[in-house]
Amino acid sequence: MCAAVFLFSIMSACAKILSEHYHVVEIAFWRNLVFVGPMFFYMLLRKGGSSFRTHKPLGVFLRGACGTLSLIVTYAALAALPLSDATVLFFTANLLVPAMAHFFLKEYVGIHRWAAILVGFVGVMLVAGPTGMMSAWGVSLALLAASLHAVIHIVLRHLKTESALTVTFYFVLAGVLIPAPFMPFLGQGPQSGSDGLLFLLLGLSGGVAQLCLSSAYRNAPVSVVAPFNYTGLIWSTGFDIVLWRYVPGWPVFVGGAIILGSKLYILHRERLYKRRA
């Protein structure tokens, strides 16, 4: 999980750099195009044609479509906000998942978890508060991206009987096919060797991170793995300082700590509920 978060942070930094000269739809297209070929041959050599079969094609399609839209909105948010600020706002997804699971999957959420969700949103308000320091458009994009991340998590719960590798492949494939019709109008291709290397690093880091993430959830319970997602704030802050000379203000760290504490308490209550059940 730590490796996945680190690689996702590299991907985000590459996307933010590229967004200065390229459209976010094109960035999402190249992010998936770089990885779809190697992943296809890996699956073909590992398990043959059976690795591409799915018993829930509608769910897999929904995951691919939502994932592609989420990727585009995420890159747009990264273009509009400092990396660390956007990362903390993306954590809002962790608060939305149990609420969405209650309404869409009919999962029980007790008063303790509802209280933790509300406290977590206090942290979100602290980060995104009307101080004039953050772009309102960027905050809106980041919160929309977080909502889409939560939707994807709910869809993945529905697809838990499917192979993680298969679901990931169709997500990457959708990330190529859906933006492809827009490429003649929005795409320009790498304009220099350094940009080409950035696109390559973007695709490889994002693809390998996805595989690390699937492996993490396959080998350990969610309650053990999920908290390490917050190590992303360390990497994003480091990239902000080194690449953009930006030091996040105290609301980002205090708000992030409140969101983290709320998520840890939610995980604690979920574990207690499962034990009782």
Buried (B, 14 or more C-beta within 10 A) or exposed (E): BBBBBBBBBBBBBBBBBBBEEBBBBBBBBBBBBBBBEBBBEBBEEEBEEEBBEBEBEEBBEBBBBBBBBBBBBBBBBBBBBBBBBBBBBBBBBBBBBBBBBBEEEEBEBEEBBBBBBEBBBEBBEBBBEEEEEBBEEBBBBBBBBBBBBBBBBBBBBBBEEBBBBBBBBBBBBBBBEBBBEBBEEBBEEBEEEEBEEBBBBBBBBBBBBBBBBBBBBEEEEEBBBBBBBBBBBBBBBBBBBEEBEBEBBEBBBEBBBBBBBBBBBBBBBBBEBEEEE
